Amino acid sequence: MIKKGFLHIGIFFLHLVSFFPMWFLFGIANILYYLLYYVVGYRRAVVRKNLLLSFPEKSTAEIIKIEKRFYSNLTDIMVEIVKMSSISKAEVLKRVKMKNFEVAEAYFKRGESALACTGHYGNWELGMMAAGLKFSAKSNVIYKPINNKVFENWFNTLRTKFGNIFVPMKQTLRDVVATKHDTTLFCFASDQSPRGRDAHHLLTFLNQRTAVLLGLEKIAKQTNRPIFYFDIRRVKRGYYEVECIPMCLNPKETAPFEITELFFEHLTKTIHREPGDWLWSHKRWKIND
């Protein structure tokens, strides 16, 4: 009970901090970067191992450069997420530009639904918020619930403030069926690591055998909804671009696992463009340990 009270106080404090301008919050991010990387060493062993196995061709100096970029990206995302508590619609659309979104919007104007997929790259949270504002369809984002319910409730309050609906992963099919008569966009972050019993397929991703989630492919084949890949890139600090790329427009015609492999091909290209902006602190390859 006492711990829960402290969490509520902390969340209230973060809400107050969110009213500071971004230049001030990025100053806090600079301090957090120094603390996490040099003092605390937050998950540095995990990050270093992931980078070494993913890029065996790179020198130690190149790996360290990516590593530092990752921690800078991570701390920027932290303060940007705090800012989401008080951010306006206008500022979201100013900071995240949607490129080529018309290709998906054309389906929605005809009353058809679609699926989207992306990875934990750049500020995917802000990207999903912008997509929800930009598209006319109801935006449903699939997520994996976290154990701390106080923090999860606060986080989901930020995520849904402009109308996005966040759907726990296990409820995906139920919500797709429940909204079959609505025009919807269901968004998947498909680079998450499946739990042991859900690891039904392995593929090679970033030089390693990788257990992958098949939720996107299963829903796509059942509904035959077109799939768009959201390619996120950082334009400059605090500003992003999300390109809407048609990935698979007729899922029922695909071979088994083709959709899943297509997603990881797109994600690999995104990561190779700027490796430091992916979430390297995640124990993504637990199956290999």
N, C-alpha and C positions, 0 to 999 in steps of 0.2 A: 504493500500500500504506500509506504514511504517512497519507494523507488518510483512508483507510478506518479506520485505527486511531483517529484523532481523532474520527471520526464515532461510533465505538463508545463512546469515552469520554464524548462529549457526550450520547449516549442514556442511558448509565448515570447521568450527572448529572441528566438530566431525570427519570429514574425516582425518584431520591432526592428531588428537589424535589416530586414528586407526593404525597408523604406529608404535606406541609404542609397546614394547613386552608385552605378556600376563601377566607376573609377575607384571609389572607396572600397567596394567589395573586392575588387581585383587586388587592391593593396593587401587586404586580409588574405586573399588566395596566395599571394607571394610569400607571406609569413608561414601559412599552412604548408606550402611546398617545402620550404626550408626545414620545418619541423618534421614533416612526414618522411622526407627523403634522407636528410642528414642526421637528425636527432633520433626519432623513433624508429626509422627504418621499416615503416609499415609494409609488410608482406614483400620486402625486397627480395628475399630468397625465392618466393613464388614467381615474382615478375622476372627475375634474372633467368630462372630455369625455363620459363615459358618462352622467353626471347631467344635463348641459346638453342633450344630445340626447334623453334620455328624458323630461325634464320642461321643455319649452320655455316652459311657462306660468308656471313658478316664478321668483321673484325671486332675485337673487344671494344675499341673506341666507338665503332658504329652502334654496338649494342648499348653502351652506356648513354650515348646520345639519344637513342630511342627511349631508354629507360627514364631519363630525365624529362623528356617530352611527355611521357605518359603521366608522371607525377604532376607536372604542370597542368596537363589536361584534366586530371582527376580533381585537383583543387579548384580549378576554374569551374568545373561542373558543380562542385559542392556549393560554391557561392551563387552560381546561376540558379540552382534549384532553390536555395533559400530565397532568392529574388522572386521566384515564381509565386511566393505567398502574396505579394502585393502588385505584381506586374499587371499592366493593362493589356487589353487586346491589341491596341495600336502598337505597343512596344514589342509584343511577341512577333507581329507581322513585320515590324521594322527589323528585328534581329534575325528572323528566319525567312528567307525567300524560297518560295516553292517554284521550282523550275519544271516545265513540261507537265504541270498538273492537269492541263486540259485533256490529256489523253484518258485519264481516269474519270474526270468530271463528265466527259461525254456519256459514259455509261450511266452515271447517276441521273443525268438529265433525261435519260430514257426510262428511268425507274428501275434500272438494273443495279445489282449489288456487286461488290468486288472484294478482293483480299489484298493485303499489303504485307510486306515483310522487310525487316531491316535487322541490323545487329546492334550491339551495345558499343556504338561508335560515335565519337563527338558527343554532343549533348542530345542524345536520342529522346530524352524527356521533353525538352523544349521543341524538338522537331515534331513529336506527336501532338503537342499542344497546338502548334502552328497548322498541322494537317487538319486537325479537328475544326479549326477556324476557317480554313480555306475551302474545304470540300463541303458540298451541300448534303452529302449523305451523313447519316448518324455514324459517328466514329466510335468503334468498340476496340479497346486495346487489351490484348491478352497479357496477363502478368502472373508471375509466380509469387504468391503471398509470402510475407516474411513472418518470423516468429514473434517479433515484438509488435503486439497489436496496437499499442498507443502510437508508436511511430508510424505504423502502416496506415492507421486512420488519418493521421496528419498528412502523410505523404499523398494518400489518395484524395484528400481534400484539395490539395494543390493541383493534382493531375486533372481533376474533374471540374475545376472551377468555371471553365468555359463550355461545358457540355459534353466533353468526352466521357465515355462509359468504360470503366475498367472491370474486366471480367477475369475472375480467377481461372487459371489454366484448366482445372478439372471441370469447369462449367462451360467450356467453350461450345461443345456440340449442342448442349441444352439451349444456350443463348442464340446460336445460329438458327436452330429450329424455331425458337420462340419469336424470332424477328424475321422469319422468312417472307412475310408480306410487306416488310419495310425496305427502304433503300438504305443499305448499310455498307460500311467499310470496316472489316475486321482486320486489325493490325497485329502481326506476330513478330516478336523478337526471337528469331529462330536459332540463334547461336548459343542458347543456354544449354547447360549440361543436363542430360536426363538422369533421373534416379535409376538405380540398378535395374529394377523391374521394368523400366520404360526404355531401356537401351536395346532397341530391336534392330538397329542398323549401324554399321560402321563404315566410315569413308575416310579418305586421306584429306586432311585439312591442315594447312600450314606445316607440312612435312611430317605429320603425326597421324596415327590411326585414331579416329575420333568417333565417340558415340554421339549420335544426334537425335534430336526430337523429330517426330514424324507428323505432328499435329497439323501443320500447314498443309502438307500433302494430302492427308486424310480428308480434311475439310474441303480442300480444293476438288478432289476427285468425287466427293459425294455431292457437291453443289455445282460443279463445273463453272465456278466463278473465275473471272480473269484475275491474275496475280500481278501485282506491281511491286518492283523492288525500289525501296526508298534509299537512294545513295546520298548519304550525308557527308558534307565536307565543311570544314571550318574556313570561312573566307578571311576573317581576321579575328582577333580576340573579341569574344562576345557576339560574333555574327556568324551565321551559318547559311548554307544552301542545301535544300533537299530536292534532288532530282527524282522525278517519278518515271521509272523505266519499266516498260512492259516486259515482264519476265516470262509469262506463260498465259496465253489468252484462251486456250482450250485444254484445260487440265485432263479431261477424260481421255484425250488422245495420247497421253504420255505413258511411257513405260514405267514399271515399278521403280521407285526411288529417283526418277529423273528430276522431279520438281525439287526434291531436297538437295540433290547434287547441283542443280542450277543455282539455287540460292547460295550455296557455299562457293561456287565459282564467282558469283557477283561479289560476295563479301570478301573473298581473297583479293580481288582486284582493288576493292576499296581500301583494305588494310595495307596492301603493298604501296599504294599511293602515298599514305602517311601513316606508318605503323604505330606511332606513339599515341594516336587518338583512339585506339581500341582499348577494351577493358582487360589489361594484362594481369591484374591482381586476382582475377577469378581462377579458381583451381579447375580449369576447363578440362584437363586431361587426367582426371583422377583414375580413370579406367587403366591408364598406363603405369600407375604407381605400384 
